[in-house]
Amino acid sequence: MVDLVARYVLVPGIRARPFLTAGIGLLSFNTSNSSGYAPLPNNIKGEYSTTVASVILGGGVRLPLSRRLDLVLQAERRLVF
């Protein structure tokens, strides 16, 4: 999985900094059944793509705990194509 994400701080200058995230990603996978991890019959024939693109949307809050440590609460939604 490879992601490229940008973060935008909504309200700068306050202790708890809310932010929005957006980006794009690329995901590569191999499909298999649950017993023995054997490839699915149609995937052996190459009928399905094993690489998909995604759009990432989310947001959260960053809380500084010290000079070197932050607590980040965030949620993301990935839309897969």
Beta strands, then each sheet from edge to edge (+ up, - down):
strand 1: 2-9
strand 2: 17-28
strand 3: 51-64
strand 4: 70-80
sheet 1: 1+ 2- 3+ 4-
end
